[in-house]
Amino acid sequence: MNRKRKSPNPAKRKRNENRKLPKGQVHRNWKEQQVGPRANGADCKCKYECFKYIYEGKRKTILKRFNSIGDKHEQDVYLDGLITANPVQRRSTYTWDSAGPSEAIK
């Protein structure tokens, strides 16, 4: 006699419940550790000086709008729309083997 198996309920799984949590606010992750609110960090030290062109007030409004989207999937779609793919301008001409560069580049 076969036993009746429980039907799966993906809505009750922790990984799916976490997707519905309020984004950008204090919450608990799947390990039950408290995660702080999303906030702006320190300015980066890159050569492009990104934060020189985007001021603190503008960064806060961007983060606030992003957090207001709510759904993780919609946030991913929003970020995907901002990314542009550029073709590679110069490719490397050497190959690496386990010992380092191949003999062809010497």
C-alpha positions as CSV (number, residue, x, y, z in Angstrom):
1,M,0.0,0.0,0.0
2,N,1.4,3.4,-1.0
3,R,1.3,6.2,1.5
4,K,-0.1,9.5,0.6
5,R,2.7,12.1,0.4
6,K,2.3,15.6,1.5
7,S,1.9,18.0,-1.4
8,P,4.7,20.6,-1.5
9,N,3.9,24.1,-0.5
10,P,6.7,26.4,-1.8
11,A,5.1,29.5,-0.2
12,K,6.0,28.1,3.3
13,R,9.7,27.6,2.5
14,K,12.0,30.0,4.2
15,R,13.9,31.0,1.0
16,N,10.5,32.1,-0.5
17,E,9.3,33.8,2.6
18,N,12.4,35.9,2.7
19,R,11.7,37.3,-0.7
20,K,8.5,38.9,0.6
21,L,10.2,40.6,3.5
22,P,10.3,44.4,3.5
23,K,13.3,45.4,1.5
24,G,15.8,47.9,3.0
25,Q,14.5,47.5,6.6
26,V,15.6,45.5,9.6
27,H,14.7,41.8,9.2
28,R,16.0,38.3,10.0
29,N,17.7,36.2,7.3
30,W,17.3,32.4,6.7
31,K,19.9,31.7,9.4
32,E,17.8,33.7,11.9
33,Q,20.4,36.4,12.1
34,Q,19.3,40.0,12.3
35,V,20.1,42.0,9.2
36,G,20.4,45.8,9.5
37,P,18.7,48.3,7.2
38,R,20.2,49.0,3.8
39,A,22.2,52.2,4.0
40,N,24.7,54.2,2.0
41,G,28.3,53.3,2.8
42,A,31.5,55.3,2.6
43,D,32.6,56.9,-0.7
44,C,34.6,54.6,-2.9
45,K,38.2,55.3,-3.6
46,C,38.2,54.3,-7.3
47,K,39.9,56.2,-10.1
48,Y,36.6,57.3,-11.6
49,E,35.6,59.3,-8.5
50,C,32.0,58.2,-8.8
51,F,30.6,60.0,-5.8
52,K,32.1,63.3,-6.9
53,Y,29.2,63.5,-9.5
54,I,26.4,62.0,-7.4
55,Y,25.8,64.0,-4.2
56,E,24.6,62.6,-0.9
57,G,21.0,63.7,-1.2
58,K,20.7,62.2,-4.7
59,R,22.1,58.9,-3.4
60,K,19.6,58.8,-0.6
61,T,16.7,59.3,-3.0
62,I,18.0,56.6,-5.4
63,L,18.2,54.1,-2.5
64,K,14.8,55.1,-1.2
65,R,13.2,54.6,-4.6
66,F,15.0,51.3,-5.0
67,N,13.8,50.1,-1.6
68,S,10.2,51.1,-2.4
69,I,10.1,48.7,-5.4
70,G,9.6,46.0,-2.8
71,D,9.6,42.7,-4.7
72,K,13.1,41.1,-5.3
73,H,12.2,40.1,-8.8
74,E,11.2,43.6,-9.8
75,Q,14.3,45.0,-8.2
76,D,16.4,42.6,-10.3
77,V,14.5,43.6,-13.5
78,Y,15.1,47.3,-12.7
79,L,18.9,46.7,-12.2
80,D,19.0,44.6,-15.3
81,G,17.6,47.5,-17.3
82,L,20.4,49.8,-16.1
83,I,23.2,47.5,-17.2
84,T,24.7,47.8,-20.7
85,A,26.9,45.2,-22.3
86,N,30.0,46.6,-24.1
87,P,32.0,44.5,-26.5
88,V,35.6,43.6,-25.4
89,Q,38.0,46.1,-27.0
90,R,41.2,44.2,-26.6
91,R,41.6,40.5,-25.8
92,S,44.7,39.0,-24.2
93,T,47.0,37.2,-26.6
94,Y,48.5,34.7,-24.2
95,T,47.3,31.5,-22.6
96,W,48.0,30.3,-19.1
97,D,48.8,26.8,-18.2
98,S,49.3,25.3,-14.7
99,A,52.8,26.6,-14.4
100,G,52.1,30.1,-15.6
101,P,52.2,31.8,-19.0
102,S,52.9,29.5,-21.9
103,E,56.1,29.4,-23.9
104,A,54.5,31.3,-26.8
105,I,54.7,34.7,-25.0
106,K,58.4,34.5,-24.1
